[in-house]
Structures are given as C-alpha cells and as structure tokens.
C-alpha cells in the first residue's frame, strides 16, 4: 500500500480497533512536562477515557492544567525506521468524571469488560478516577512527509498537513 492517504486510514482503523493504552502527555501548573502510559477506552462520543490514580503525577497535572496530549504509536519492531514510526496524536481537553454520575457507572462497566476483574480492585480505591480526554485536534503520520490532520470527532476525514482536504 503506497498511497499515504490509504496508509493513514488503515493505521487509524488499526489503532481504533486495538485501542487499550495511550501515551499520555501532561504538564504541571508550572509547565513541568510528564509522559506516562494509561489504560484507555473511547466513550460513546469518541473521547478517550483514562482510569488514573490520584497519586500519579499525570492525574495531578490534569487537575491543575486540564490539557493533555494522547499518542498512539505503532509497535517498534524491526525493520521499522525509528524516525518514521507511524503515529496518531491528539491534543485534548481533560475533565474528571464524577463518581456519582451515571456516566461513571457505565464507563467502569466498560473498563471491566475490556480489562477484567482488576478494575474491581481499582474501583474500590478512593484515589482512582476517570478522566475524559476530549480530542480537539489530531494528526496522523505515516512516513516521511506523509502527515494528515485528523478530524477529532470522526477520525475519518483527513487533510494533508498544509494542504486541502483529502477525499
């Protein structure tokens, strides 16, 4: 598959079908950066939801600075060119999901279905909380000079970076 647009669409479909963790980029109120990995799923509106510990730096960062970056990246397997690893990145707005909401109950059930009984243990811990990461902007990179802006609400309309929308 040599067409960059087709490669981008295929990669996005693969990421969406196999989504279980994200690399989460956050920064503290004073700008100190942090990167971590978090279990995730998509809510019905297409936002990422992470289940995170209040003891973790990324959770404190999300409380103090409700912006984050979410990175999905292909596995680093030879002969992958490290400088051209295919990836999908979203800039997101973060908001906690109240424990007493119906959304919380439904999302915990979805996490349990996806990740198993370990969620029951975490759900009993008072510091764990759900955070919704609503995508604002997206970009997929499928090779050197092959980058597309991704519609954050749909993930299928793609526009070449610096160019008109692709069809």
VMD Tcl script that builds the backbone (N, CA, C; Angstrom):
set m [mol new atoms 501]
animate dup $m
set s [atomselect $m all]
$s set {name element resname resid chain x y z} {
  {N N UNK 1 A 0.862 -1.169 0.000}
  {CA C UNK 1 A 0.000 0.000 0.000}
  {C C UNK 1 A 0.906 1.230 0.000}
  {N N UNK 2 A 1.031 1.887 -1.144}
  {CA C UNK 2 A 1.959 3.008 -1.242}
  {C C UNK 2 A 1.278 4.366 -1.094}
  {N N UNK 3 A -0.042 4.445 -1.268}
  {CA C UNK 3 A -0.747 5.717 -1.153}
  {C C UNK 3 A -0.774 6.153 0.313}
  {N N UNK 4 A -0.155 7.311 0.631}
  {CA C UNK 4 A -0.106 7.751 2.034}
  {C C UNK 4 A -1.490 7.922 2.668}
  {N N UNK 5 A -2.461 8.385 1.905}
  {CA C UNK 5 A -3.807 8.566 2.442}
  {C C UNK 5 A -4.413 7.221 2.834}
  {N N UNK 6 A -4.258 6.219 1.996}
  {CA C UNK 6 A -4.764 4.881 2.329}
  {C C UNK 6 A -4.025 4.300 3.531}
  {N N UNK 7 A -2.712 4.521 3.596}
  {CA C UNK 7 A -1.933 4.045 4.749}
  {C C UNK 7 A -2.411 4.716 6.033}
  {N N UNK 8 A -2.708 6.013 5.941}
  {CA C UNK 8 A -3.188 6.748 7.120}
  {C C UNK 8 A -4.536 6.211 7.575}
  {N N UNK 9 A -5.442 6.001 6.647}
  {CA C UNK 9 A -6.769 5.482 7.015}
  {C C UNK 9 A -6.670 4.078 7.613}
  {N N UNK 10 A -5.806 3.248 7.039}
  {CA C UNK 10 A -5.612 1.890 7.547}
  {C C UNK 10 A -5.026 1.924 8.962}
  {N N UNK 11 A -4.037 2.781 9.181}
  {CA C UNK 11 A -3.419 2.888 10.504}
  {C C UNK 11 A -4.438 3.342 11.545}
  {N N UNK 12 A -5.227 4.340 11.207}
  {CA C UNK 12 A -6.244 4.845 12.133}
  {C C UNK 12 A -7.232 3.733 12.478}
  {N N UNK 13 A -7.666 2.981 11.490}
  {CA C UNK 13 A -8.598 1.872 11.751}
  {C C UNK 13 A -7.961 0.834 12.675}
  {N N UNK 14 A -6.677 0.533 12.454}
  {CA C UNK 14 A -5.981 -0.417 13.320}
  {C C UNK 14 A -5.891 0.104 14.752}
  {N N UNK 15 A -5.506 1.367 14.900}
  {CA C UNK 15 A -5.406 1.944 16.245}
  {C C UNK 15 A -6.750 1.900 16.949}
  {N N UNK 16 A -7.791 2.263 16.253}
  {CA C UNK 16 A -9.118 2.300 16.873}
  {C C UNK 16 A -9.571 0.890 17.276}
  {N N UNK 17 A -9.311 -0.093 16.422}
  {CA C UNK 17 A -9.735 -1.470 16.699}
  {C C UNK 17 A -8.961 -2.089 17.856}
  {N N UNK 18 A -7.713 -1.698 18.042}
  {CA C UNK 18 A -6.853 -2.324 19.054}
  {C C UNK 18 A -6.567 -1.431 20.258}
  {N N UNK 19 A -7.292 -0.365 20.408}
  {CA C UNK 19 A -7.021 0.614 21.464}
  {C C UNK 19 A -7.134 -0.007 22.860}
  {N N UNK 20 A -6.071 0.113 23.647}
  {CA C UNK 20 A -6.131 -0.305 25.047}
  {C C UNK 20 A -5.286 0.607 25.938}
  {N N UNK 21 A -4.224 1.186 25.408}
  {CA C UNK 21 A -3.429 2.150 26.182}
  {C C UNK 21 A -3.043 3.317 25.296}
  {N N UNK 22 A -2.721 4.417 25.951}
  {CA C UNK 22 A -2.210 5.598 25.269}
  {C C UNK 22 A -0.978 6.081 26.011}
  {N N UNK 23 A -0.110 6.756 25.283}
  {CA C UNK 23 A 0.942 7.530 25.920}
  {C C UNK 23 A 0.297 8.884 26.197}
  {N N UNK 24 A 0.343 9.280 27.439}
  {CA C UNK 24 A -0.345 10.476 27.903}
  {C C UNK 24 A 0.683 11.547 28.228}
  {N N UNK 25 A 0.592 12.668 27.541}
  {CA C UNK 25 A 1.471 13.796 27.812}
  {C C UNK 25 A 0.709 14.856 28.583}
  {N N UNK 26 A 1.262 15.240 29.737}
  {CA C UNK 26 A 0.638 16.269 30.567}
  {C C UNK 26 A 1.714 17.241 31.019}
  {N N UNK 27 A 1.286 18.338 31.611}
  {CA C UNK 27 A 2.252 19.240 32.235}
  {C C UNK 27 A 1.629 19.835 33.491}
  {N N UNK 28 A 2.488 20.098 34.446}
  {CA C UNK 28 A 2.031 20.649 35.721}
  {C C UNK 28 A 1.626 22.106 35.540}
  {N N UNK 29 A 1.074 22.675 36.594}
  {CA C UNK 29 A 0.660 24.071 36.550}
  {C C UNK 29 A 1.826 24.994 36.221}
  {N N UNK 30 A 3.040 24.610 36.618}
  {CA C UNK 30 A 4.206 25.455 36.320}
  {C C UNK 30 A 4.945 25.018 35.054}
  {N N UNK 31 A 4.331 24.119 34.275}
  {CA C UNK 31 A 4.883 23.755 32.974}
  {C C UNK 31 A 5.817 22.569 32.946}
  {N N UNK 32 A 6.010 21.884 34.069}
  {CA C UNK 32 A 6.881 20.707 34.098}
  {C C UNK 32 A 6.214 19.568 33.315}
  {N N UNK 33 A 6.853 19.064 32.247}
  {CA C UNK 33 A 6.226 18.023 31.425}
  {C C UNK 33 A 6.301 16.640 32.068}
  {N N UNK 34 A 5.368 15.784 31.678}
  {CA C UNK 34 A 5.344 14.404 32.149}
  {C C UNK 34 A 4.753 13.538 31.042}
  {N N UNK 35 A 5.296 12.361 30.870}
  {CA C UNK 35 A 4.745 11.383 29.933}
  {C C UNK 35 A 4.510 10.097 30.702}
  {N N UNK 36 A 3.405 9.439 30.410}
  {CA C UNK 36 A 3.064 8.205 31.096}
  {C C UNK 36 A 2.224 7.350 30.157}
  {N N UNK 37 A 1.910 6.158 30.604}
  {CA C UNK 37 A 1.046 5.263 29.851}
  {C C UNK 37 A -0.202 5.029 30.687}
  {N N UNK 38 A -1.363 5.054 30.048}
  {CA C UNK 38 A -2.615 4.853 30.773}
  {C C UNK 38 A -3.535 3.939 29.977}
  {N N UNK 39 A -4.244 3.077 30.706}
  {CA C UNK 39 A -5.287 2.262 30.083}
  {C C UNK 39 A -6.395 3.198 29.624}
  {N N UNK 40 A -6.978 2.876 28.478}
  {CA C UNK 40 A -7.985 3.778 27.936}
  {C C UNK 40 A -9.050 3.030 27.161}
  {N N UNK 41 A -10.142 3.718 26.939}
  {CA C UNK 41 A -11.176 3.292 26.011}
  {C C UNK 41 A -11.818 4.551 25.468}
  {N N UNK 42 A -12.632 4.381 24.441}
  {CA C UNK 42 A -13.360 5.516 23.872}
  {C C UNK 42 A -14.769 5.520 24.428}
  {N N UNK 43 A -15.262 6.694 24.822}
  {CA C UNK 43 A -16.641 6.782 25.282}
  {C C UNK 43 A -17.558 6.895 24.060}
  {N N UNK 44 A -18.875 6.864 24.260}
  {CA C UNK 44 A -19.792 6.895 23.114}
  {C C UNK 44 A -19.634 8.140 22.222}
  {N N UNK 45 A -19.109 9.232 22.776}
  {CA C UNK 45 A -18.914 10.455 21.989}
  {C C UNK 45 A -17.561 10.479 21.286}
  {N N UNK 46 A -16.733 9.459 21.503}
  {CA C UNK 46 A -15.433 9.401 20.845}
  {C C UNK 46 A -14.294 10.025 21.617}
  {N N UNK 47 A -14.522 10.359 22.873}
  {CA C UNK 47 A -13.452 10.892 23.721}
  {C C UNK 47 A -12.702 9.728 24.363}
  {N N UNK 48 A -11.420 9.924 24.608}
  {CA C UNK 48 A -10.634 8.947 25.352}
  {C C UNK 48 A -11.036 9.056 26.818}
  {N N UNK 49 A -11.123 7.934 27.490}
  {CA C UNK 49 A -11.347 7.929 28.926}
  {C C UNK 49 A -10.210 7.119 29.529}
  {N N UNK 50 A -9.544 7.700 30.524}
  {CA C UNK 50 A -8.468 7.005 31.225}
  {C C UNK 50 A -8.891 6.835 32.680}
  {N N UNK 51 A -8.400 5.756 33.280}
  {CA C UNK 51 A -8.674 5.468 34.685}
  {C C UNK 51 A -7.341 5.585 35.395}
  {N N UNK 52 A -7.188 6.642 36.200}
  {CA C UNK 52 A -5.880 7.002 36.722}
  {C C UNK 52 A -5.898 7.189 38.235}
  {N N UNK 53 A -4.742 6.998 38.827}
  {CA C UNK 53 A -4.581 7.160 40.266}
  {C C UNK 53 A -4.321 8.627 40.615}
  {N N UNK 54 A -4.977 9.091 41.653}
  {CA C UNK 54 A -4.744 10.445 42.146}
  {C C UNK 54 A -3.345 10.628 42.702}
  {N N UNK 55 A -2.633 9.533 42.937}
  {CA C UNK 55 A -1.261 9.613 43.437}
  {C C UNK 55 A -0.254 9.849 42.315}
  {N N UNK 56 A -0.680 9.668 41.068}
  {CA C UNK 56 A 0.220 9.801 39.920}
  {C C UNK 56 A 0.375 11.261 39.504}
  {N N UNK 57 A 1.568 11.579 39.012}
  {CA C UNK 57 A 1.843 12.951 38.557}
  {C C UNK 57 A 0.890 13.358 37.445}
  {N N UNK 58 A 0.590 12.452 36.522}
  {CA C UNK 58 A -0.269 12.847 35.405}
  {C C UNK 58 A -1.671 13.236 35.875}
  {N N UNK 59 A -2.177 12.605 36.924}
  {CA C UNK 59 A -3.505 12.944 37.433}
  {C C UNK 59 A -3.489 14.324 38.087}
  {N N UNK 60 A -2.476 14.587 38.878}
  {CA C UNK 60 A -2.345 15.934 39.460}
  {C C UNK 60 A -2.208 16.976 38.350}
  {N N UNK 61 A -1.423 16.646 37.342}
  {CA C UNK 61 A -1.244 17.580 36.230}
  {C C UNK 61 A -2.570 17.871 35.528}
  {N N UNK 62 A -3.364 16.833 35.297}
  {CA C UNK 62 A -4.648 17.025 34.625}
  {C C UNK 62 A -5.604 17.877 35.455}
  {N N UNK 63 A -5.505 17.769 36.774}
  {CA C UNK 63 A -6.325 18.606 37.648}
  {C C UNK 63 A -5.885 20.059 37.571}
  {N N UNK 64 A -4.561 20.278 37.581}
  {CA C UNK 64 A -4.010 21.635 37.598}
  {C C UNK 64 A -3.999 22.293 36.225}
  {N N UNK 65 A -3.874 21.503 35.184}
  {CA C UNK 65 A -3.756 22.004 33.818}
  {C C UNK 65 A -4.549 21.042 32.927}
  {N N UNK 66 A -5.822 21.309 32.705}
  {CA C UNK 66 A -6.693 20.331 32.048}
  {C C UNK 66 A -6.489 20.212 30.533}
  {N N UNK 67 A -5.238 20.102 30.132}
  {CA C UNK 67 A -4.892 19.858 28.733}
  {C C UNK 67 A -3.936 18.683 28.692}
  {N N UNK 68 A -4.049 17.906 27.629}
  {CA C UNK 68 A -3.190 16.715 27.515}
  {C C UNK 68 A -2.975 16.399 26.052}
  {N N UNK 69 A -1.982 15.592 25.830}
  {CA C UNK 69 A -1.730 15.032 24.510}
  {C C UNK 69 A -1.839 13.522 24.634}
  {N N UNK 70 A -2.500 12.912 23.660}
  {CA C UNK 70 A -2.651 11.468 23.618}
  {C C UNK 70 A -1.911 10.976 22.383}
  {N N UNK 71 A -1.061 9.976 22.561}
  {CA C UNK 71 A -0.273 9.419 21.472}
  {C C UNK 71 A -0.558 7.932 21.335}
  {N N UNK 72 A -0.874 7.524 20.128}
  {CA C UNK 72 A -0.976 6.115 19.760}
  {C C UNK 72 A 0.156 5.895 18.769}
  {N N UNK 73 A 0.974 4.884 19.002}
  {CA C UNK 73 A 2.148 4.670 18.155}
  {C C UNK 73 A 2.281 3.189 17.835}
  {N N UNK 74 A 2.693 2.910 16.602}
  {CA C UNK 74 A 2.847 1.521 16.212}
  {C C UNK 74 A 3.989 0.884 16.999}
  {N N UNK 75 A 3.936 -0.418 17.108}
  {CA C UNK 75 A 4.981 -1.160 17.814}
  {C C UNK 75 A 6.328 -0.930 17.143}
  {N N UNK 76 A 7.348 -0.893 17.964}
  {CA C UNK 76 A 8.707 -0.700 17.465}
  {C C UNK 76 A 9.305 -2.070 17.169}
  {N N UNK 77 A 9.050 -2.529 15.966}
  {CA C UNK 77 A 9.569 -3.832 15.552}
  {C C UNK 77 A 10.420 -3.652 14.301}
  {N N UNK 78 A 11.562 -4.300 14.268}
  {CA C UNK 78 A 12.403 -4.196 13.078}
  {C C UNK 78 A 11.637 -4.723 11.861}
  {N N UNK 79 A 11.785 -4.168 10.708}
  {CA C UNK 79 A 12.761 -3.150 10.313}
  {C C UNK 79 A 12.201 -1.731 10.346}
  {N N UNK 80 A 11.337 -1.404 11.305}
  {CA C UNK 80 A 10.767 -0.067 11.397}
  {C C UNK 80 A 11.871 0.985 11.460}
  {N N UNK 81 A 11.699 2.023 10.667}
  {CA C UNK 81 A 12.608 3.169 10.704}
  {C C UNK 81 A 12.156 4.030 11.888}
  {N N UNK 82 A 12.952 4.145 12.953}
  {CA C UNK 82 A 12.527 4.864 14.150}
  {C C UNK 82 A 12.117 6.314 13.886}
  {N N UNK 83 A 12.728 6.940 12.904}
  {CA C UNK 83 A 12.404 8.342 12.622}
  {C C UNK 83 A 11.094 8.488 11.860}
  {N N UNK 84 A 10.560 7.391 11.371}
  {CA C UNK 84 A 9.322 7.450 10.590}
  {C C UNK 84 A 8.242 6.555 11.185}
  {N N UNK 85 A 8.320 6.281 12.490}
  {CA C UNK 85 A 7.303 5.434 13.120}
  {C C UNK 85 A 5.930 6.047 12.933}
  {N N UNK 86 A 4.988 5.226 12.553}
  {CA C UNK 86 A 3.629 5.704 12.309}
  {C C UNK 86 A 2.949 5.968 13.645}
  {N N UNK 87 A 2.216 7.084 13.681}
  {CA C UNK 87 A 1.636 7.505 14.948}
  {C C UNK 87 A 0.430 8.397 14.733}
  {N N UNK 88 A -0.397 8.468 15.759}
  {CA C UNK 88 A -1.598 9.297 15.778}
  {C C UNK 88 A -1.582 10.062 17.087}
  {N N UNK 89 A -1.706 11.367 16.998}
  {CA C UNK 89 A -1.634 12.219 18.179}
  {C C UNK 89 A -2.860 13.121 18.227}
  {N N UNK 90 A -3.399 13.299 19.434}
  {CA C UNK 90 A -4.500 14.235 19.633}
  {C C UNK 90 A -4.166 15.186 20.772}
  {N N UNK 91 A -4.446 16.471 20.566}
  {CA C UNK 91 A -4.453 17.438 21.662}
  {C C UNK 91 A -5.854 17.358 22.263}
  {N N UNK 92 A -5.934 17.282 23.591}
  {CA C UNK 92 A -7.215 17.027 24.245}
  {C C UNK 92 A -7.476 18.001 25.393}
  {N N UNK 93 A -8.753 18.190 25.674}
  {CA C UNK 93 A -9.199 18.881 26.878}
  {C C UNK 93 A -9.592 17.804 27.881}
  {N N UNK 94 A -9.146 17.961 29.125}
  {CA C UNK 94 A -9.384 16.948 30.156}
  {C C UNK 94 A -10.441 17.418 31.147}
  {N N UNK 95 A -11.285 16.473 31.550}
  {CA C UNK 95 A -12.262 16.760 32.604}
  {C C UNK 95 A -12.528 15.494 33.408}
  {N N UNK 96 A -12.581 15.628 34.734}
  {CA C UNK 96 A -12.889 14.449 35.557}
  {C C UNK 96 A -14.348 14.050 35.372}
  {N N UNK 97 A -14.611 12.772 35.587}
  {CA C UNK 97 A -15.980 12.258 35.518}
  {C C UNK 97 A -16.408 11.956 36.949}
  {N N UNK 98 A -17.451 12.599 37.394}
  {CA C UNK 98 A -17.906 12.476 38.778}
  {C C UNK 98 A -18.258 11.034 39.115}
  {N N UNK 99 A -17.783 10.580 40.283}
  {CA C UNK 99 A -18.031 9.200 40.723}
  {C C UNK 99 A -19.513 8.885 40.871}
  {N N UNK 100 A -20.313 9.882 41.189}
  {CA C UNK 100 A -21.736 9.634 41.427}
  {C C UNK 100 A -22.588 9.818 40.168}
  {N N UNK 101 A -21.958 9.877 38.999}
  {CA C UNK 101 A -22.706 10.069 37.754}
  {C C UNK 101 A -23.033 8.730 37.090}
  {N N UNK 102 A -24.072 8.741 36.282}
  {CA C UNK 102 A -24.412 7.524 35.534}
  {C C UNK 102 A -23.321 7.220 34.510}
  {N N UNK 103 A -22.665 8.252 33.984}
  {CA C UNK 103 A -21.562 8.041 33.037}
  {C C UNK 103 A -20.441 7.256 33.711}
  {N N UNK 104 A -20.130 7.569 34.965}
  {CA C UNK 104 A -19.075 6.871 35.693}
  {C C UNK 104 A -19.396 5.384 35.796}
  {N N UNK 105 A -20.604 5.083 36.192}
  {CA C UNK 105 A -21.020 3.682 36.360}
  {C C UNK 105 A -20.913 2.922 35.028}
  {N N UNK 106 A -21.381 3.533 33.951}
  {CA C UNK 106 A -21.330 2.879 32.638}
  {C C UNK 106 A -19.882 2.701 32.168}
  {N N UNK 107 A -19.036 3.685 32.417}
  {CA C UNK 107 A -17.637 3.596 31.980}
  {C C UNK 107 A -16.854 2.580 32.802}
  {N N UNK 108 A -17.134 2.483 34.088}
  {CA C UNK 108 A -16.479 1.446 34.907}
  {C C UNK 108 A -16.868 0.066 34.370}
  {N N UNK 109 A -18.127 -0.102 34.003}
  {CA C UNK 109 A -18.564 -1.380 33.422}
  {C C UNK 109 A -17.828 -1.646 32.103}
  {N N UNK 110 A -17.635 -0.625 31.304}
  {CA C UNK 110 A -16.911 -0.789 30.042}
  {C C UNK 110 A -15.444 -1.135 30.296}
  {N N UNK 111 A -14.822 -0.489 31.294}
  {CA C UNK 111 A -13.440 -0.823 31.654}
  {C C UNK 111 A -13.352 -2.269 32.145}
  {N N UNK 112 A -14.316 -2.687 32.962}
  {CA C UNK 112 A -14.333 -4.062 33.472}
  {C C UNK 112 A -14.446 -5.052 32.314}
  {N N UNK 113 A -15.315 -4.761 31.359}
  {CA C UNK 113 A -15.483 -5.652 30.206}
  {C C UNK 113 A -14.201 -5.728 29.381}
  {N N UNK 114 A -13.487 -4.629 29.291}
  {CA C UNK 114 A -12.280 -4.593 28.458}
  {C C UNK 114 A -11.044 -5.121 29.179}
  {N N UNK 115 A -10.903 -4.798 30.477}
  {CA C UNK 115 A -9.662 -5.094 31.200}
  {C C UNK 115 A -9.807 -6.135 32.302}
  {N N UNK 116 A -11.009 -6.611 32.552}
  {CA C UNK 116 A -11.194 -7.681 33.511}
  {C C UNK 116 A -11.372 -7.229 34.950}
  {N N UNK 117 A -11.263 -8.209 35.849}
  {CA C UNK 117 A -11.546 -8.020 37.263}
  {C C UNK 117 A -10.632 -7.071 38.002}
  {N N UNK 118 A -9.457 -6.765 37.470}
  {CA C UNK 118 A -8.563 -5.815 38.138}
  {C C UNK 118 A -9.253 -4.462 38.327}
  {N N UNK 119 A -10.204 -4.157 37.467}
  {CA C UNK 119 A -10.927 -2.883 37.584}
  {C C UNK 119 A -11.720 -2.839 38.889}
  {N N UNK 120 A -12.239 -3.986 39.330}
  {CA C UNK 120 A -12.989 -4.010 40.590}
  {C C UNK 120 A -12.095 -3.609 41.760}
  {N N UNK 121 A -10.845 -4.060 41.743}
  {CA C UNK 121 A -9.896 -3.671 42.779}
  {C C UNK 121 A -9.663 -2.158 42.740}
  {N N UNK 122 A -9.407 -1.630 41.545}
  {CA C UNK 122 A -9.140 -0.190 41.413}
  {C C UNK 122 A -10.364 0.642 41.783}
  {N N UNK 123 A -11.549 0.160 41.429}
  {CA C UNK 123 A -12.779 0.899 41.709}
  {C C UNK 123 A -13.001 1.054 43.217}
  {N N UNK 124 A -12.432 0.147 43.998}
  {CA C UNK 124 A -12.554 0.242 45.452}
  {C C UNK 124 A -11.545 1.179 46.086}
  {N N UNK 125 A -10.576 1.635 45.325}
  {CA C UNK 125 A -9.564 2.542 45.857}
  {C C UNK 125 A -10.039 3.985 45.703}
  {N N UNK 126 A -9.989 4.767 46.775}
  {CA C UNK 126 A -10.559 6.114 46.718}
  {C C UNK 126 A -9.804 7.097 45.818}
  {N N UNK 127 A -8.543 6.800 45.484}
  {CA C UNK 127 A -7.781 7.770 44.687}
  {C C UNK 127 A -7.964 7.591 43.187}
  {N N UNK 128 A -8.525 6.459 42.737}
  {CA C UNK 128 A -8.674 6.250 41.296}
  {C C UNK 128 A -9.862 7.013 40.768}
  {N N UNK 129 A -9.667 7.619 39.604}
  {CA C UNK 129 A -10.734 8.399 38.996}
  {C C UNK 129 A -10.691 8.289 37.483}
  {N N UNK 130 A -11.860 8.467 36.890}
  {CA C UNK 130 A -11.978 8.508 35.442}
  {C C UNK 130 A -11.798 9.939 34.968}
  {N N UNK 131 A -11.070 10.081 33.877}
  {CA C UNK 131 A -10.873 11.396 33.261}
  {C C UNK 131 A -11.195 11.258 31.778}
  {N N UNK 132 A -12.036 12.164 31.301}
  {CA C UNK 132 A -12.385 12.206 29.879}
  {C C UNK 132 A -11.418 13.157 29.181}
  {N N UNK 133 A -10.829 12.677 28.078}
  {CA C UNK 133 A -9.908 13.471 27.267}
  {C C UNK 133 A -10.578 13.686 25.912}
  {N N UNK 134 A -11.157 14.858 25.739}
  {CA C UNK 134 A -11.894 15.164 24.518}
  {C C UNK 134 A -10.942 15.693 23.456}
  {N N UNK 135 A -10.813 14.988 22.340}
  {CA C UNK 135 A -9.892 15.434 21.293}
  {C C UNK 135 A -10.308 16.784 20.699}
  {N N UNK 136 A -9.322 17.651 20.522}
  {CA C UNK 136 A -9.531 18.968 19.920}
  {C C UNK 136 A -8.910 19.064 18.533}
  {N N UNK 137 A -7.741 18.460 18.373}
  {CA C UNK 137 A -7.004 18.434 17.103}
  {C C UNK 137 A -6.288 17.108 17.012}
  {N N UNK 138 A -6.148 16.598 15.792}
  {CA C UNK 138 A -5.431 15.349 15.618}
  {C C UNK 138 A -4.489 15.406 14.431}
  {N N UNK 139 A -3.488 14.533 14.472}
  {CA C UNK 139 A -2.534 14.413 13.372}
  {C C UNK 139 A -2.061 12.973 13.303}
  {N N UNK 140 A -2.040 12.442 12.092}
  {CA C UNK 140 A -1.512 11.102 11.863}
  {C C UNK 140 A -0.301 11.239 10.953}
  {N N UNK 141 A 0.759 10.509 11.289}
  {CA C UNK 141 A 1.984 10.493 10.498}
  {C C UNK 141 A 2.211 9.062 10.046}
  {N N UNK 142 A 2.358 8.886 8.731}
  {CA C UNK 142 A 2.539 7.536 8.190}
  {C C UNK 142 A 3.851 7.380 7.429}
  {N N UNK 143 A 4.725 8.355 7.540}
  {CA C UNK 143 A 6.032 8.269 6.888}
  {C C UNK 143 A 6.616 9.651 6.713}
  {N N UNK 144 A 7.800 9.698 6.143}
  {CA C UNK 144 A 8.447 10.980 5.893}
  {C C UNK 144 A 7.594 11.800 4.941}
  {N N UNK 145 A 7.225 13.011 5.361}
  {CA C UNK 145 A 6.430 13.897 4.519}
  {C C UNK 145 A 5.000 13.445 4.312}
  {N N UNK 146 A 4.531 12.494 5.090}
  {CA C UNK 146 A 3.166 11.976 4.942}
  {C C UNK 146 A 2.430 12.146 6.261}
  {N N UNK 147 A 1.907 13.359 6.460}
  {CA C UNK 147 A 1.182 13.684 7.682}
  {C C UNK 147 A -0.163 14.292 7.307}
  {N N UNK 148 A -1.180 13.925 8.100}
  {CA C UNK 148 A -2.529 14.400 7.827}
  {C C UNK 148 A -3.163 14.905 9.115}
  {N N UNK 149 A -3.904 16.008 8.998}
  {CA C UNK 149 A -4.744 16.463 10.101}
  {C C UNK 149 A -5.935 15.513 10.171}
  {N N UNK 150 A -6.321 15.150 11.396}
  {CA C UNK 150 A -7.408 14.197 11.622}
  {C C UNK 150 A -8.565 14.935 12.289}
  {N N UNK 151 A -9.752 14.736 11.771}
  {CA C UNK 151 A -10.940 15.306 12.395}
  {C C UNK 151 A -11.075 14.673 13.787}
  {N N UNK 152 A -11.051 15.462 14.856}
  {CA C UNK 152 A -11.056 14.866 16.198}
  {C C UNK 152 A -12.372 14.206 16.589}
  {N N UNK 153 A -13.437 14.492 15.858}
  {CA C UNK 153 A -14.737 13.932 16.215}
  {C C UNK 153 A -15.063 12.667 15.441}
  {N N UNK 154 A -14.382 12.447 14.321}
  {CA C UNK 154 A -14.756 11.361 13.427}
  {C C UNK 154 A -13.572 10.450 13.106}
  {N N UNK 155 A -12.390 10.966 12.990}
  {CA C UNK 155 A -11.139 10.274 12.672}
  {C C UNK 155 A -11.059 9.830 11.217}
  {N N UNK 156 A -12.109 10.002 10.410}
  {CA C UNK 156 A -12.003 9.567 9.019}
  {C C UNK 156 A -11.698 10.701 8.050}
  {N N UNK 157 A -12.252 11.911 8.198}
  {CA C UNK 157 A -11.830 12.977 7.288}
  {C C UNK 157 A -10.378 13.370 7.586}
  {N N UNK 158 A -9.553 13.299 6.579}
  {CA C UNK 158 A -8.133 13.624 6.723}
  {C C UNK 158 A -7.785 14.749 5.758}
  {N N UNK 159 A -6.894 15.633 6.198}
  {CA C UNK 159 A -6.401 16.723 5.354}
  {C C UNK 159 A -4.889 16.695 5.388}
  {N N UNK 160 A -4.234 16.701 4.219}
  {CA C UNK 160 A -2.780 16.756 4.240}
  {C C UNK 160 A -2.326 17.983 5.042}
  {N N UNK 161 A -1.341 17.797 5.874}
  {CA C UNK 161 A -0.843 18.923 6.668}
  {C C UNK 161 A -0.339 19.972 5.685}
  {N N UNK 162 A -0.903 21.170 5.803}
  {CA C UNK 162 A -0.520 22.259 4.917}
  {C C UNK 162 A -1.217 22.211 3.563}
  {N N UNK 163 A -2.264 21.396 3.407}
  {CA C UNK 163 A -2.920 21.288 2.115}
  {C C UNK 163 A -4.424 21.189 2.241}
  {N N UNK 164 A -5.118 21.050 1.104}
  {CA C UNK 164 A -6.580 20.934 1.112}
  {C C UNK 164 A -7.022 19.558 1.609}
  {N N UNK 165 A -8.284 19.422 2.008}
  {CA C UNK 165 A -8.787 18.123 2.494}
  {C C UNK 165 A -8.610 17.016 1.469}
  {N N UNK 166 A -8.287 15.837 1.957}
  {CA C UNK 166 A -8.154 14.657 1.095}
  {C C UNK 166 A -9.522 14.002 0.963}
  {N N UNK 167 A -9.734 13.340 -0.114}
  {CA C UNK 167 A -11.022 12.668 -0.341}
  {C C UNK 167 A -10.908 11.192 -0.180}
}
mol reanalyze $m
mol bondsrecalc $m
mol representation Tube
mol addrep $m
